[in-house]
Amino acid sequence: MCLGIPGKIISIYEEHGTRMANIDFGGVSREACVEVVPEAKPGDWTIVHAGFALNLLSEEEAQETLEILSEMARLAEQDDLDHGE
């Protein structure tokens, strides 16, 4: 299963001829290639998988996705507690 995580583009730059971005994932900053989304600009939200920005999304869509991921983590943690793990 693949999981793409939403992040907010902080800056865009070129590295060795490739368009790259510094992306914030809830306080953790990572680099990702943004060649696939040439319209991307700082302040945009994007889905990143394996170091590549796959598409852009609205802030509302990003927040909704982050809330769902948070709820999934909470439920998994509760399940572990319920089963004594």
N, C-alpha and C positions, 0 to 999 in steps of 0.2 A: 504494500500500500504506500502511496506517495502522499506527502502532506506538504502543502504550500502554506507558508505563514505570511500574513500581512505585515508590512512594515512601511514606515514613512520615509520618503527620500529626503535626505538632509542636504546632500550636495551631489553634483554630477561633474565628472572629470574624464579625461582621456588618459589611458595607460597603454603604451605600446600599440597605439592605433585602435584601441577598443574602448568604447564608451562604457564607463563604469560609474557606480554610484555608492555613496556612503548612506546606508539605510539604518534607521533606528527601529529596533524591535523591543519596545517597552523599556528603554534604558540601556539596551545592549546594541552596540553599533557594529555592523558588518558590511563588507563590500559585496557587491553583486554586479554582474554584467547586465546592462540595460540596452543592449543592441536590438533586442526583439521589440522593445517599446520606445521607438525613437522620439515619440511625443512626450516622454516622461520629463518632468521638471521638478526642482526642489519644492517640497510641500505636497506632492502627489503621494498617494498610497498605491502600493503594488503588492502582488503576490510573488514571493520568492521561493524557488525550489532548487536545491543543489547549486546555489550560487548564481542563479539566473532569474532575473525579473521576468515573469511570464505574461503579465497583463496589468493594467491599471484598474483601480476600483475607487469608488467614492469613500469618503471618510465614514459614512454611515454603514456601508457594506463591510468595511474593515473592522469597525467597532463591533458589529453584529457577529462577525466571524471570531473575533477575539473573545467575545463573551461566550460563544458556544464552546470554544476550545477550553476556556476556563472552567465551564460547567462540566465538561467531559473529564477534566483532571480532578475536579472535586468529587465526582461520582466514582471514579476509579479509586481514589483515596478512601472514600467511604466504604467501597466494596472490600478493599484490603483490610480495613478495620473490622468490618463485619465478619470476615473469614479468618481473623486472627493472624494476618500476615504482617 
